[in-house]
Amino acid sequence: MTSNLMRFDPFSEIARLDPFRSVEDLFRDFSALPSLRGFDTAPRIKMDVSETDKEYMIKADVPGVKKEDIKVAIDGNQITISAESKEEKETNVSGVIRSERYCGQQYRSFTLPQDVDDTKSKASYENGVLQLTLPKKPGSGGKQLSIQ
């Protein structure tokens, strides 16, 4: 009989130092508390970030939320996306075996390598996907110091 055991290293994800990875992602697979595995945290905002010479483009999954309930905050190179999903009232709850709907607030905050021009930034929301176009601020790419 062969054994299919795998060694779990909870710190292997930290070693990657991915700036877009949230703290919840790091410990999501940690299985030291098997009794709590059935309880999931709030849905996370998943996103794709791409870049050109002039701007950052972000696509963030925010399903089931009205566009009026989404807020995007820009502070230099720090971007925060928050969304509030409202509770749907159901009158007939008898016979429900499991409910995976989420009601509450979710947010995602991350840092970009360069400051963003918030006056020219644009946002659109369609079919559960938030699209951000964030132009880079001219002259904020950092400075290289010469060593003497």
C-alpha positions, 0 to 999 in steps of 0.5 A, spaced: 500 500 500 502 506 498 501 513 502 499 519 499 501 524 504 504 530 503 508 535 507 504 542 509 508 548 509 504 554 512 510 559 510 511 557 503 506 562 500 509 567 504 516 566 501 513 568 494 512 575 497 506 577 492 504 584 493 497 582 490 496 576 495 492 578 501 493 575 508 486 571 507 489 568 501 496 566 505 492 562 511 486 559 507 489 552 506 491 552 513 488 546 515 490 546 523 483 547 525 479 541 521 472 543 525 472 550 522 474 548 515 466 548 513 466 555 515 468 560 509 470 567 510 467 573 506 468 572 498 474 575 496 475 580 490 479 577 485 482 581 480 487 581 474 492 587 473 496 589 467 500 595 465 502 599 459 507 605 459 502 610 461 497 606 465 494 600 469 488 596 467 485 592 473 479 587 472 476 585 479 470 580 480 465 583 484 459 579 482 452 580 485 453 587 487 450 594 484 454 599 481 452 604 486 454 599 492 462 599 489 467 604 492 474 605 489 479 610 493 485 612 490 491 615 495 497 616 491 499 608 489 494 605 494 488 603 491 482 600 495 476 597 492 470 596 497 463 593 495 457 592 499 452 586 498 445 587 501 441 582 504 435 579 500 429 577 504 426 571 503 420 569 507 420 561 506 426 559 509 424 552 511 427 546 508 434 550 507 439 545 507 445 550 506 445 557 504 452 560 501 449 567 499 453 572 502 451 579 505 456 584 508 462 588 506 468 586 502 474 590 500 481 589 497 487 594 498 493 593 494 499 598 492 501 599 485 509 601 483 507 608 481 502 613 483 496 614 480 493 620 477 486 620 480 483 626 476 484 622 469 482 615 472 476 611 470 471 606 472 466 602 469 462 596 472 458 591 467 456 583 468 459 583 475 466 585 473 469 592 475 474 595 470 479 601 472 483 605 468 488 608 472 493 613 468 500 613 471 502 620 474 508 623 470 514 624 474 513 619 480 517 613 477 522 614 483 529 616 483 535 613 482 541 615 486 548 615 484 553 613 490 559 617 491 
